Amino acid sequence: MSDAIVIGGGVGGLAAAIVLAERGASVTVCEASPFFGGLASALEAGGTTFDGGPYILLDPVGLAWAFEALGLDLDALELRRVHDVYEVEREGGPALRIGSDVEQTARGLDEAYRGQGDAYRRFIEHSTRIHAALTPLQTAPRPSPWSLLRSGAIRHAPFLLRSLGTVFANAGFRPEVADALGIFTHVAGQPLAGAPSPIALVPAMISGPGCFVPRLGVATIPDRVRARAEELSVSLRASARVTRILCDARGVTGVELASGEQLASKVVVSDASGVATLLELAPAPNSVRKRVAALPLQSPGVAAYLLASERPSGPYLRFRLDAADRDAPCRLLVRPGTLDDPPTALHARQVRVVAPLAQATAERLEASQQDALLDQILAEPWTRARVGAFEEAARLTPARWGQRHTLHRNSMNPVMTAQLMRRGRLPHIIDTPRGLFLVGSSTHPGQWVSFCLISGVLGAREVLQSWGR
């Protein structure tokens, strides 16, 4: 019998296991896949290793906090700052480029749309102050209005209650500039009007703390975390899919695996989808199930992993917006080869083509239609002009993502909407059944690896507090 069983070996689950093991608990991690790291794990193809998604580290402060809490050396990641971060193109309008240099970015916006540069400078100055005030709340286990009051950030409550679209409109941005500054909402497949205001802080994070990529890729983060868990004698069980959380009248008693094996424990920490945990694995109350079932989900979209014939140059990320394409209105090229000192010649030629899909679109398209859509995107003049000649090493569609990672409805996590932020994210502690805790992207929605690490640490501390430690 383990003191705690962790469902899912993503970075959130591994982080929780480390914190518990450091305090002397016996911990077993059950991962459905043959590998650990979750969606942040590497994809081996074409003789090289690709990062799975469009990852870039926009939260170095949160990452440093998590690494210190886990006893890990951040310097070992060899983080490289990305200065020329991204460019957004759209039909019939100038390309807009966003980077770490505020003045350079502002001048580019002014050249495209007169007056937008000054609006950007004012916005960065204002949003930088908000980001500094709200940063401490990121590591608060149960953020609430009282957290704002205690931290002195209560004056920013109106900002938190607005949508991203309202924040950008109040800043005086044209729709085209607002779309560019809020580009990561397009990755989540949601409009600016429904997105939460904290995404408006991304430009300030790019120009302030900065965004980074580990030299060997984001997948080195779960590799380091897994190795730390092994050092602490955490039992890591791959290809061990949990199909049911076992309970009695007093609460959790363990889990059952797909093999039929039952593992006993009075605490279960789930790093699997929070929605799937409460709808499929645990006997949650109907009121909880109803709320969770209504959460909008985010699709991983379609992605192709390419080796270009030539090393790319220019911004690290390249976006194209096409409102006329209802299925895939956003295209994204991730180009690690634009950064200095690639580890190998193959890394220098890597390009990832990603087209986010709304969850409804992903579920409407059959597996063959998802592949056909990706073929269409790879054949488009825009893709061909920006990538050049290439060979395809691998591809992932929602159906393949779901098979690779055992995802709920082939989705990743709840979309971080303005409504979800106002109502409160999913909690770490589940009241019924007693002894169930959630960590990962369900409690900290978003694509950021640092968020999941922080969630794992905070969730494990909630477990320790329940034990009186």
Buried (B, 14 or more C-beta within 10 A) or exposed (E): EBBBBBBBBBBBBBBBBBBBBBBEBBBBBBBBBEBBBBBBBBBEBBEBBBBBBBBBBBBBBBBBBBBEBBEBEBEEBBBBBBBBBBBBBBEEBBBBBBBBBBEBBBEBBBEBBEEBBEBBBEBBEBBBEBBBBBBBBBBBBEBEEEBBEEBEBBEBEEBBEBBBBBBBBEBBBBEBBBBBBBBBBBBBBBEBEBBBBBBBBBBBBBBBBBBBBBBBBBBBBBBBBBEBBBEBEBBBBEEBBBEBBBBEEEBBBBBBBEEEEEBEBBBBBBBBBBBBBBBBBBEBEEEBBEBBEEBBBBBBBBBBBBBBEEBBEBBBBBBBBBEEBEBBBBBBBBBBBBBEEBBEEBBBBBBBBBBBBBBEBBBEBEBEBBBBBBEBBBEBEBBEEBBEEBEBBBBBBBBBBBBBBBBBBBBBBBBBBBEBBEEEBBBBBBEBBBBBBBBBBBBBBBBBBBBBBBBBBBBBBBBBEEBEE
